[in-house]
C-alpha cells in the first residue's frame, strides 16, 4: 500500500468546515483513498473512500486532486463530536484479505 | 452499517494470568477477522489475521504462542493473551471483513482495554 502523509494535528472552530489534507504521491492506479476516524478509546470508524472522482456521503466529502497525489477530507459543519484522530489510508479497493496499515493520522480538535 | 462487538470492553488482571477477548460479527458472517493493538498515543498496529477454520497469520514480531487466536465460527474470533504481563497492557481492537457489492470491507469493533497489574 502507498504511504500517506498527514499533518499531526489541526484545530477547527465548531460549526466551520474542517479540511483535512493527505498526501499520497506514490499512489498506484488501482489504489483507493480511504478515510477512517478514531474517537478516543473507541474503534476506528469508516468515513468515506474514493478513486479519482470527488465523493460525498452523509458524513463528509472527499476531494481528490486530478493527479491523485493528494486529497482533502471535508467535514462541512464540524461539531465537538468530530474531535478525533483521522486516518488517510491508500489501498486496493477491498484490499482482499489484508489488514489495514494505519499511519499516525491527524488529531482534529474542534474548538467550541 | 455492519456491527462488530467485542467482549469485554475492559479487563484488569494480575500478571501471569490469561485473558480471553471475544470479537463477534453481529449481522454478517466473516471468514476473515483481524486483531490490532494500540498503545497510548500511538496508532493501531496489526497483530494478526484470523481465518475461520484455519490457523491465524501473525505479523512479524508478534508471538503466536503468547497471543492465541481461535476463529471457530463465521461470527466469532477470540484472542487469548497468555501469561499476561504489564507490557501487554494495551487497547485491543478487532475488525471483520464483510463482502458486499463484490468487494470486501472492514468493520471495526469498539475495542477492549487490557490492564495487567
Interface residues (C-beta under 8 A of the other chain):
Chain A: X38 X41 X42 X43 X44 X45 X46 X87 X93 X94 X95 X96 X97 X98 X99 X100 X101 X102 X103 X104 X105
Chain B: X1 X4 X6 X32 X34 X36 X43 X44 X45 X46 X49 X51 X59 X91 X93 X95 X97 X103 X104 X105 X106 X107 X108 X109 X110 X111 X113
